[in-house]
Every structure is written in structure tokens, then in C-alpha cells.
Amino acid sequence: MIKEEKYIKKKLISLSNKKNLQININEKLLNEVTDIVEKPKVISCTFDKKYLNIPKEILITSMQQHQKYFPLFNQEDNLTNVFIIVTNLEDKKGLVKIGNERVISARLSDAKFFWEKNKAQSLVKQVGNLRSINFFSKLGTLFHKVQRIKKLGAMIADQLNLNKEKVEISASICKADLLSDLVGEYPELQGILGSHFASAQGFDDDISMAIMEHYLPLGLDGKIPKKPISVAVSIIDKIDTLV
């Protein structure tokens, strides 16, 4: 398997270089595709550029985690509409290429539809619907949790000399994206998608960032929030959970 993995990696880099593009090889994905192919063939494909208008995290997750594709980036590290597949099949007639392009097109078409729908749904108005999601047995719903961290937010903001309004707004809507179709499809993007929704709805950058970063850190060695408002909301969310 080590031999096949090195071969696939070499081909991925070679093909991306030929197209004057860059590839950030996900080692976990590389291991996965190595395990499912015996005689690997590496093929480049494309999708419609119109899908580049939706958040790149959706595109990358669709390609890497759902379809086992490798996305390519330009020299400015921006995502492109070119991706690479690893297959067992010879593709002399180009049917494998066409088939995979159709598959990703269908997935991204659905993602685009839900992106347009979800970003137009007011995060503030969605907060009340968090009553439908249990936080923990006998501890109420996520709506109740959000109300608690909003109150804590006011206290923390005073202690850290932060903008109280921004902290309270961030705390109020930080879980609202959990109700979206996109987070239902891409649960690993919770917070990230909420941040994009907030930006699309005109919220301050500090608030948008706090929605994304308040889940951090995700582990002992995980990234930590960088912005003060994000730090505050992250702290109060975890204080509430611990209590």
C-alpha cells in the first residue's frame, strides 16, 4: 500500500503542476483512496464555475469527504473548478470523467439551492426554533442554552471590557445555523456556515467571526479563537456546558 500511496501522490502533484495549479493533499483522504483502488488512475475533472459563488467550505467538503475527490487551487490559494479523481478504471472514452462530473454537479446544484435559501433565512428569527433541539436530557433545549449564555455574555463583556451588544448578539444567534438545511447535510460545517449566513445578512465581522470561532478549541491541540468577541462567546458557551 505504501508503494501505491506514493504513486498516487506523485501523480496528483504532477497533474496539478501540469495545469499550473496547486493541490493541498489531505493525507487522510489519500489513505482512503489508496485503500479502495488496486490499479489507480488519476484523472482531472471540472465543474461549472457558477458554483464557486457558494462558500468554499461547502465545495471542499463535498469533494473531499463525500466524493473522495481532490480539489485544486490557483496560485493565490483560491479554490478553482478543477478537481482530481482517483479510480480503478481505464477511461479511454472519457466516460469515468463525465460520470464523476455529473455526480459533483448534482451535489453542488443541491448545495447552491440550499445556500440561497438558508442565507436568506433570518438568524434572529430562527433563534426561537431552537426550542425544537434538545441540549441535554433535563437541561432544556438549545434555545434555553442560548438565553443563558446571552445573560452570561453581558457579565463577561463587562469583565473583559468588550462591546456588550456585540457579545450578546453573537451569543443569541451562535447556534441558529443548526436549523439550516446545509448544516443538516454538512454537520461538520456548523458555525462556519453560520458565519457565512451572518455576513450575508449584514452582521458585523466580529459577530460573524464569533459564530464560527465560538466552538473552538475542538481539542487539546485545536485552534483557539483569535478575536476578543469570539473568545468571550467561546468562554461563556463552555462555562454553561461545564456547569
N, C-alpha and C positions, 0 to 999 in steps of 0.2 A: 504493500500500500504506500510506503514511503516513496518508492520509485514513481508510482502513478501520480502521487500528490505533487512531486517536484515537476513532473512532466506537465500537468495541468497548470501549475503556477507559472511555469516558463511560457506556456502558450498564451495564457491570459495577458501577461506582460507584453509579450511580443505583438499580439493582435492589437492591444490598446496603443502601443507605440506606433504601429503602422497607421493608425487613424489620428495620430498626434493628440491623443487623449490620455488621461490618467486613470488608473484603477487603484482603489484602496481595498486591497484584498482582505476580506473578512475571513480570518483563519478558521472560525467555527464552520462557516459556510463551505469553505474549501474542504474541510474534513468530511462534511456531509456529502458533498457531490462526489468526492473520491470514493466513498463507501458504496455509492449506488451506481457507479459505472465500471465496466470491465475494460472496454477499449475506448477511452474518452476521445471525443471530437469536440473541438472548441469553435463556436460559430457566433458571429456578431449579428445582432438584430437591431431594429429600431421601433419606436412607437411615435405616434403623432405628437408633434411639438406643442400642440394646444394643451396637452396635459401637464406641461411644465409650469402652467399658471397655478396649479394647486400646490400646497406645501410639499417641499421635497421629502420630508419625513414619511409622508404617505407613499410616495413613489418608491422610495428606497425600501421601506418595509414590505410593500407589495412584491417588489422584485426579489429581495434577499430572503425574507422569511417565508413568504407564501409560495413563490415560484422557483426559488433557488437559482436566481439569475445574479449576475454581477453587473452593477451599474457603472457607467463611465462618467468621468468629469473632465471639464476643459482645463486649460492651463491656469484659470483663475479659481479653480476648485468649485466651479458651479456645475450642478448636475446637467447632463445632456440627455437627449432622447435615444442615445445608443447604449445597448447593454449586450452582455455576452452570456451565452448559454453553454453548458457542458452536457453532451449527450452521448449515448452509446451508438447512435445510428449514423451511417453514412448519409450525406444529404446532397447527392449528385443532382437531384431535380429541384432542390430548394424547398421541399415540402415541410421539412422539420422547421426550417426558419419561418416559413409562412404560418405554420401551425402555432408556434410559440408567440409570434407577433399578434396573432388573433386572440390568443389567450390573455396576454397582458393588456391588449386594447379593451377587452371586455371588462376586465377587473378595474382598469383605470377609468373607464366610462362610468361605472357604478360609483367609484370614489369621487369623481368630478361632480356627479349628480348630488351626492350627499354633502360634499363640501359646500356647494352653492346653497343647498337647503339649510345646513346646520349653521353656517356663518351668519345667516340672516335671522336666526332664532335668538332673541334677546337673552343673554346670560342672566340678567337681573330677573327677568320674568320666569326663567327656568328654575330659579332657586326654590320656589315653593314646591315644585315637583320632586325635589329631593326627598320629600316625605315617603316616596314610593320605594326608596332604597334603605334597607336596614344597615345601620352602622355596626352594631354588635348586639347580641342577644340581651334583652332587658335594658339596653342603654339607648334605646330610641333609634331614630333614623339619621341619615346624613344631614337632613335639614336641622335637626336638633344640634348636631355636632357643629354645623356652620354657625348657628346662633351663639353657641358657647365660645367658639374661637373669635367671633366678631367682638364679643364683650372683652375677652382676654386681650384682643388686639389693641383696644383703646388703652388698656393698662400698660402693655408692653411699649406702645408708641410713646407714652409719657416717659417711661423709664429710659428709653433709648433716644429720646428727643427726636422722634421721627414725625412725619406728616400723618397725623391721626386719621384723617379722612382717607388717605391712600391705603393705609393698613386695613381699615375697616372695610373698604370696598373690596380690596383684594381677598380678605378673609371671607366675605359674603359670597363671592362668585367663584372661589377657587375650586369648587367641586362640581360646578354646574355642567361642565363638559361631559361628565359621566353619563348624562342623559342623552347625549348625541348618538346618532346612528354610526358615525365614524369611530367613536371610542368603542362602541359595541363591536365593530368589525376589527379595530386595531387597539385593543386594550392597553398594549404596551406604550401607546402614544397619549395616554391620559396626562393632562397637564400641558403637554406640548401643543395638542390641538386646541385646548382651552386658551392658550396664549395666542394662537393664531386667530381664534374667534374674537378674542378681546381686541386685538389690533384692528381687525376688520370692522369692529363696531365702534372704533374711535376711542378706546380707553387709553390712558396714559401708558407710556412704555414701562414705567416702574410697576404698574399694575399687571400688565401683560406678562412681564418677566416673573413677577411673584407667583402667578398662576402656574407657570412652568416649573419654577425652581422650588416651590414650597414642599415638593415631595423629596427633595434632596436633603441629606445624602441617602442613597439607597442601600448602603452597606458600609462596613468599616473603612474600606478604601475608596468609597464613592466620592464623586464630586460634591462640593458643598455650594450653597447659594452664594452669589457674589454681590448682589445688590442689597442695600440695607432693608428695603421693604420686603424683599424675598426672605432675608434672614429672619425678620420678625414673624412673618406668617409661617415659616418653616418651624420656628421655635414653638409658637402657640399651638400649631397643629399637633406637634409631638407631645407637648405638655398635656393637652387634652386626652390624647390617646393613652399616655402613661398613667394619668390619674384614673 
